[in-house]
């Protein structure tokens, strides 16, 4: 409703999300992704519909389930403080900004950090703190898994100047090709998820070219999302998607399953763009 989408678009987007291999897989097995995603979508709905307290509570629940969801409440903070009249200047409006982090505080105190004191800390120390290759793989995964909605914006996505920008950005991929860390994880993992398994089955160890093609596709879709969201008065989705990728620069591992957390936001943005592009045509017909 608040996005002004055509009635069929949410149904189509929901079916596309439900048919995603990770959505189905993570729903049938004991993973925290789906409960976290449910809480995040509640938070996004409340935030965008003007109910920030309810949004903050839902974002806090998501944060308690999976700490990776921190990019959503952080995006809301950034959205609020960058408005002409910053929300944090009013105490009543400041509560939703800090509430998700206050809800997580007891666990942080119990754990003496953002995660339990276990081998994960040593793992992160060994892997390091900056991984462009992880972000590159998530760009690839975003391009593939958001195709059902992206095909509705094919003409806009494939504009020549967008292709040029994506081409100019390709050195970012070629200097940091996606790769797993099996020697660090001490697991028999040689791929990065279903998508990488499919690419490995088709191309073996010669995946640079398919990586490049799919990375350009992901860049084009994200450029379209940027174009759509920068015209929106509320920048929450733009900041959330950007925060997701920035956060994974400092992650200890990557898996295409993690794209589930932003896939609904990418779908919503592309749906907004589809609806907006249809309005002028409708207006001409009515005239």
Beta strands, then each sheet from edge to edge (+ up, - down):
end
